[in-house]
Amino acid sequence: MRFILYFALFLVIPATAQFKVGVPVSGKKTDKTLAALDKLFASSVTAFNVPGMAVAIVQNDEVIFSKGYGVANASTNEPVTDETVFAIASNSKGYTAAALATLVDKGKIKWDDKVRKYLPEFELYDPYVSNELTIRDLLCHRSGLATFSGDVMWYGSSHSRAEVLRRARYLEPVSGFRAQFGYQNILFLAAGEIIPAVTGKSWDEYITQQFFSPLGMTRTSTSILNLPGNGAAAPHNEVKGKLVPIPWVNWDNIGPAGSINSCVKDHAQWIRLQLGKGTLEGREYWKAARTDEMWENNTPVRVSNWQRQHMPSRHFNGYGLGWQLMEYRGEKVVSHGGGYDGFISQTVMVPGKNLGFVILTNSNNSLPSCLMFEVLDAYLGGSEESDWVNLFLGYKKSDEEATETARKEDLANRKVDTRPSLPLSEYCGTYTSELYGDVEVAPGREDQGGLELYFKPTPLHDALLSHWHYDTFELTWQKQHMLPPGKATFVLDAQGKVTELKIVVDNPDLDFTELRLVRQ
């Protein structure tokens, strides 16, 4: 799920953007390039065991390619088209930044206004940070909080947007204020909530009225409650090589950071608007100067050793306002990924080449990241910097092997001749986290481990507990989703009474150790 929340971020086609679905625009010099990419897209869906994918490419203000591959649902085999709706997750962030840009144009806000000017009750870990935090800070991820910190609190939970922001005060920093990059969904929610504070319209209403409706994005919405009646892809997990459809998870409570759902036919229009720096078909949605500001490197991000090895032309990374930035093959690349449970997406733009594209998939996979560089290499010329498909397929295989190795090591370290310190009934009760809320341990069926775990705000995370060793229990989810099994350890005081419950789930996105669950 690391892909899900980070890499984690609509319309009637105007007359000047004529094309045939899945067919390159005739007479273009890029026909051979598109034909080669079309073949690559089709084969990679199979190679990566991805149920379905859709791709659209924009060049010189025209949609030159728009096509679906594979199936929207592995159970029904409904084919993917360019109108199939996927969750675009964190690709929503660009919409939120653009919405705020329209308010900058109107003189309603400034990027460097203090957040508390509009959200006076908003509070973070330190009074100074709470008072000094600006809209720009929210949009470029430099609050001092860790990447994905707090996501376990809102993900799939019943907490409202207001409640998510209220609980943000319990998040603990990992760096100094404005000292380094830390990707934050909750603070992007705060940015989006400035919109109703200023306009009186919800973020959902404002985004729809400012962008979706005038652009003709008829299959795009801000909530799974408004998915079209047909043609929405099913999210999938891969379980022992088999693709299993899973339910959509409602992300309304984090909306401005990631709740938009769209199709490539719609999202291609958004890319045209972005490449037009806020103007499309003669209508100005925001001033070009705002685009320059959103695409300016506000928070530097170091170029990793892996990137230096595999992308020698990648000389800088950074984050603007709602967009990731990098240099690649001598060009500035503006992009964003999106990750949702069972959906991975990627939006990429090369302003200097007036080129952009979007890739949407319906499983947890690395294919959009892989194809991002395949497409960039195809259009920016020169030899490939890496064999991206085989490189990423190798990582997929090694990840699977590493998972199996870790499981064997875990089993080898288990102390099989131990038993719990107390009768199972003594572990039952309510455990409370200021950040999250209540978790209840209750009696369960003996043949299922004897204990059950209920995350009161998040039924999706309800689990069975079976004794592992000592006072640690293995946690297995009762519902199908992307998280692996975990461990739940009960902490006893000097009198042998249970005082705390510690939950560890080895995944890169939801940090259950943040919960600090205290026995009531």
Helices and strands as residue ranges (DSSP letters): H 2-5, H 31-47, E 52-59, E 62-70, E 86-87, G 89-92, H 93-105, G 115-117, H 127-132, H 135-140, H 151-154, H 161-167, G 168-170, H 185-199, H 203-207, I 208-212, H 213-215, G 224-226, E 236-239, E 242-245, G 252-254, H 255-258, E 261-262, H 264-275, E 279-280, E 283-284, H 288-294, E 299-301, H 305-310, E 317-319, E 324-328, E 331-340, E 343-350, G 351-353, E 355-361, H 367-380, H 388-412, G 424-427, E 429-433, E 437-443, G 446-448, E 451-455, G 459-461, E 463-469, E 472-477, E 486-492, E 498-504, G 512-514, E 517-519
